[in-house]
């Protein structure tokens, strides 16, 4: 991952996501582009809107970066647009971004996602994965990444992309699949998936586990907690799968469910 895009609205709740973006970009040696989307000029300001907003954005980032921000490979942009999601998508395509980082608890972004239900649209149309960071996020370490899988071929592509983050942190990727019961079909599926994974993904810190349970939702939540997941990742699918019940709900609801765990969503139609 070489280009990371982050949108901020300057709210107190948005600061953890900004700091997370700083840390991740440094760890991955990636370029970071921070944008602010506005639809009107702040009260008391005049002159060229973009320059005023750009100045505010730059100062906001400097304030919340622990160090000399000039040492980062970072760019800033203030964008006038009535839709935050539209502006993020347009910028992500122009940059050919590899990752979008969003703080779903930032006030303005959350309002648009809730009122206009655009969270799912952002993931569906973005050219890259979307990582959402909760406002409670304080730790920037990544030791354990949990990937919730349906044991499908597209999962392999997502995991392949995920390895770039895991390798930078020397983190373990734990692939978990929930099945209602153990039978020959499920065992054959596990063997097929494991063999394909070993063939396509060259990273030695990957574990595969199957949980047999009738309650997908509670079992996964418990697994995230037991494994002390620092990040949860999943593939947004068009087809119905065993994770459909949990993982096709609105992104904001997912974040509320996961609590303090950052969530990375891949879309199966946008895998590079």
C-alpha positions in Angstrom: 0.0 0.0 0.0 1.6 3.2 -1.2 -1.2 5.9 -1.1 -3.5 6.4 1.9 -6.4 8.8 1.9 -8.0 10.2 5.0 -10.8 12.7 5.4 -11.3 14.7 8.6 -13.9 17.1 9.8 -11.8 18.6 12.7 -14.1 17.2 15.4 -12.7 15.8 18.6 -14.0 12.4 17.6 -12.0 12.5 14.4 -8.6 12.9 16.0 -8.0 9.2 16.7 -8.5 8.3 13.1 -6.1 11.0 12.0 -3.4 9.8 14.4 -4.1 6.2 13.2 -3.5 7.4 9.6 -0.3 9.1 10.6 1.0 5.9 12.3 0.0 3.6 9.5 1.4 5.7 6.7 4.8 5.8 8.6 4.8 2.1 9.2 4.0 1.3 5.6 6.2 4.0 4.2 3.2 5.2 2.3 2.1 8.7 1.1 -0.7 10.1 3.2 -3.3 12.5 1.7 -5.5 14.3 4.2 -8.5 16.1 3.0 -11.3 18.2 4.4 -14.6 18.5 2.6 -16.6 21.7 3.1 -19.8 23.1 1.5 -19.7 26.6 2.9 -17.2 29.1 4.3 -16.8 29.2 8.1 -18.3 32.2 9.8 -16.0 35.2 9.8 -13.7 34.0 7.0 -13.4 35.7 3.7 -11.1 35.6 0.7 -10.5 32.4 -1.3 -12.3 29.6 0.3 -9.9 26.8 -0.6 -6.9 28.6 0.8 -8.6 29.4 4.1 -9.7 25.8 4.5 -6.3 24.4 3.5 -4.6 26.6 6.1 -7.0 25.3 8.8 -6.5 21.7 7.7 -2.7 22.0 7.7 -2.7 23.6 11.2 -5.1 20.9 12.5 -2.8 18.1 11.3 0.3 19.8 12.7 -1.4 20.2 16.1 -2.2 16.5 16.4 1.0 15.0 15.0 3.7 14.2 17.6 6.8 15.3 15.7 7.8 17.3 12.7 5.0 16.9 10.2 7.4 18.1 7.4 9.2 14.8 7.8 6.1 12.9 6.6 5.2 12.2 3.0 1.9 14.0 3.3 -0.3 16.1 1.2 -3.4 18.3 2.0 -6.5 19.2 0.1 -9.6 21.2 0.9 -12.5 20.2 -1.3 -15.8 22.0 -1.8 -18.6 19.5 -2.2 -22.0 19.0 -0.7 -21.4 15.3 -0.2 -18.5 14.1 1.9 -18.7 10.6 0.4 -18.7 11.9 -3.2 -15.6 14.0 -2.5 -13.8 11.1 -0.9 -14.6 8.8 -3.8 -13.5 11.4 -6.4 -10.3 12.0 -4.6 -9.6 8.3 -4.1 -9.9 7.7 -7.8 -7.7 10.7 -8.8 -5.0 9.5 -6.4 -5.4 5.8 -7.2 -5.6 5.3 -3.5 -4.7 2.0 -1.9 -6.6 2.6 1.3 -9.2 5.0 2.7 -9.2 5.7 6.4 -12.3 7.1 7.9 -13.4 7.9 11.5 -17.0 6.9 11.6 -17.5 8.7 14.9 -16.5 12.0 13.5 -19.6 14.2 13.8 -20.1 15.4 10.2 -19.2 12.2 8.5 -21.4 10.2 10.9 -24.3 12.5 10.2 -24.1 12.0 6.5 -23.6 8.2 6.8 -26.6 7.9 9.1 -29.0 10.3 7.4 -28.1 9.4 3.8 -27.1 5.8 4.4 -23.9 6.2 2.2 -21.5 4.1 4.2 -22.2 1.0 2.1 -22.0 3.1 -1.1 -18.5 4.3 -0.1 -17.3 0.7 0.2 -19.0 -0.4 -2.9 -17.6 2.4 -5.1 -14.2 3.0 -3.6 -11.3 1.7 -5.6 -9.7 0.3 -2.5 -10.4 -1.0 1.0 -12.0 1.2 3.6 -10.6 1.2 7.1 -12.9 2.7 9.8 -11.4 3.8 13.1 -13.5 4.2 16.3 -13.3 7.3 18.4 -12.1 5.2 21.4 -9.0 4.0 19.5 -5.8 4.9 21.4 -3.4 2.0 20.7 -1.7 2.0 17.3 -0.1 -1.4 17.6 -1.2 -4.2 15.3 -0.3 -7.6 16.6 -3.3 -9.6 15.6 -5.5 -9.1 12.5 -8.7 -11.2 12.3 -10.1 -11.9 8.9 -13.7 -13.2 9.0 -14.0 -15.6 6.0 -16.6 -17.5 4.1 -13.8 -19.7 2.6 -14.3 -18.2 -0.9 -11.7 -17.5 -3.6 -12.1 -13.8 -3.3 -11.1 -14.0 0.3 -7.7 -15.1 -0.9 -7.3 -11.9 -2.9 -8.3 -9.7 0.1 -5.9 -11.6 2.4 -3.1 -11.2 -0.2 -3.6 -7.4 0.0 -3.8 -7.5 3.8 -0.4 -9.1 4.1 1.3 -5.8 3.3 0.0 -4.4 6.5 0.6 -7.5 8.5 4.2 -7.8 7.4 5.0 -4.2 8.3 3.9 -4.9 11.9 5.0 -8.5 12.0 1.4 -9.3 12.9 -0.5 -12.5 12.8 -3.4 -12.9 10.5 -6.1 -15.1 12.0 -8.6 -16.4 9.5 -11.8 -17.5 11.1 -14.8 -19.2 9.6 -18.1 -20.0 11.4 -20.0 -23.1 10.4 -23.2 -24.4 11.8 -22.0 -28.0 12.0 -19.0 -30.2 11.1 -19.6 -32.3 8.1 -17.7 -33.6 5.0 -18.7 -30.7 2.9 -17.2 -28.2 5.4 -14.1 -30.2 5.9 -13.5 -30.4 2.1 -14.1 -26.6 1.9 -11.5 -26.1 4.6 -8.9 -28.3 2.8 -9.5 -26.5 -0.5 -9.3 -23.1 1.0 -6.1 -23.9 3.0 -4.4 -25.3 0.0 -5.3 -22.3 -2.2 -4.2 -19.9 0.6 -0.8 -21.6 0.9 -0.3 -21.5 -2.8 -1.3 -17.8 -3.3 -0.2 -16.1 0.0 3.4 -16.2 1.0 3.4 -15.1 4.6 4.2 -17.5 7.5 2.1 -15.8 10.2 -1.3 -16.9 9.0 -3.6 -19.2 11.0 -6.9 -20.7 9.8 -9.6 -21.7 12.3 -13.1 -23.0 12.1 -15.7 -22.3 14.8 -18.7 -24.6 14.9 -21.7 -22.7 16.2 -25.3 -21.9 15.5 -24.8 -18.3 16.5 -22.5 -16.6 14.0 -22.8 -13.2 15.6 -22.0 -14.0 19.2 -19.3 -16.5 18.2 -17.4 -14.0 16.1 -17.7 -11.3 18.8 -16.3 -13.7 21.4 -13.5 -14.7 19.0 -12.5 -11.1 18.4 -12.3 -10.5 22.2 -10.5 -13.8 22.9 -7.8 -13.2 20.3 -7.4 -9.5 21.3 -7.9 -8.4 17.7 -6.3 -5.1 16.8 -8.1 -5.0 13.5 -11.0 -6.9 12.0 -11.2 -7.4 8.3 -13.9 -8.7 6.0 -15.0 -9.0 2.4 -18.2 -7.2 1.5 -20.0 -9.7 -0.7 -22.8 -9.4 -3.2 -23.7 -13.0 -2.8 -25.2 -14.5 0.3 -22.9 -16.2 2.6 -22.7 -17.4 6.2 -21.5 -13.9 7.3 -24.2 -12.1 5.4 -26.3 -11.7 8.5 -23.6 -9.8 10.3 -21.4 -8.3 7.6 -23.9 -6.8 5.2 -25.4 -4.5 7.7 -24.6 -0.8 7.6 -21.0 0.1 8.3 -21.9 2.4 11.2 -23.8 -0.5 12.9 -20.8 -2.7 12.4 -18.5 -0.2 14.1 -20.9 0.0 17.1 -20.9 -3.8 17.2 -17.1 -4.1 17.2 -16.7 -1.3 19.7 -13.0 -0.2 19.9 -11.7 -2.4 17.1 -10.8 -0.8 13.7 -12.6 -2.4 10.8 -11.3 -2.9 7.3 -13.8 -3.6 4.6 -12.8 -5.0 1.2 -15.4 -5.1 -1.6 -15.2 -8.2 -3.8 -15.8 -6.1 -7.0 -12.9 -3.8 -6.3 -10.1 -6.2 -5.5 -7.0 -5.3 -7.4 
